[in-house]
Amino acid sequence: MNNEKFKSLLDETYQWPDYYEFKFIVKANDKSLIIAKLTGFTIHETPSKKGNYISISARKLMKSTEEVLEVYELMSTIKGIISL
């Protein structure tokens, strides 16, 4: 999904400020890279069955669609991350 379409969807779905939950999947040894960038978020971790990957849910009160997009942009710098 391109950024403009995603931005429109967020604007239609949320009334800012509102809580937004991000979901990421990373290799277990890259977990600290994600956690370090999620200051102020409520974080929940779920390891995969074999423990090779970790699903990270991060929730925070966001002020705008642009703030949500900034978080996704920041996370995109981590190699191998999957954003859901």
C-alpha positions in Angstrom: 0.0 0.0 0.0 1.4 3.4 -0.9 1.8 6.2 1.7 -1.0 8.4 0.3 -3.5 5.5 0.3 -2.4 4.5 3.8 -2.6 8.1 5.0 -6.1 8.5 3.7 -7.1 5.3 5.4 -5.7 6.5 8.7 -7.5 9.8 8.4 -10.8 8.1 7.7 -10.4 5.6 10.6 -8.9 7.7 13.4 -9.8 10.9 15.2 -6.5 12.3 16.4 -5.2 12.2 19.1 -5.9 8.5 19.5 -4.1 5.4 20.5 -2.5 3.5 17.6 -1.0 0.0 17.8 2.0 -0.9 15.7 2.9 -4.5 15.0 6.3 -5.6 13.9 8.1 -9.0 13.4 11.8 -9.2 13.7 14.5 -11.8 14.2 14.9 -12.4 18.0 18.5 -11.1 18.0 17.2 -7.7 16.5 14.6 -7.1 19.2 16.8 -4.5 21.0 16.9 -2.4 17.8 13.2 -2.1 17.8 12.7 -1.6 21.5 15.3 1.2 21.5 13.3 3.2 19.0 9.9 2.8 20.8 10.4 5.1 23.7 7.2 5.9 25.5 5.3 3.0 24.0 3.5 0.2 25.8 5.2 -2.9 24.4 4.1 -6.5 24.3 6.4 -9.2 23.0 5.4 -12.7 21.7 8.2 -15.1 20.6 7.6 -17.5 17.7 7.2 -21.2 18.5 10.9 -21.9 17.8 12.1 -18.6 19.3 13.7 -17.3 16.1 11.4 -14.4 15.7 9.6 -12.0 18.0 6.3 -10.2 17.4 6.3 -6.8 19.0 3.1 -4.8 19.6 3.6 -1.2 20.5 0.8 1.1 21.6 0.9 4.9 22.1 -1.3 7.9 22.0 -0.5 9.5 18.6 -1.2 13.1 17.7 -1.6 12.8 13.9 -1.4 10.6 10.9 2.0 12.1 10.1 3.3 11.0 13.5 2.2 7.4 12.7 3.9 7.5 9.4 7.1 8.8 11.0 7.2 5.8 13.3 6.8 3.4 10.2 9.6 5.4 8.4 11.9 5.1 11.4 11.3 1.3 11.7 11.9 0.8 8.0 15.6 1.5 8.6 15.9 -1.8 10.4 16.9 -4.6 8.0 14.5 -7.5 7.8 11.7 -5.9 9.8 8.1 -6.9 8.9 5.5 -4.2 9.6 1.9 -5.4 10.0 
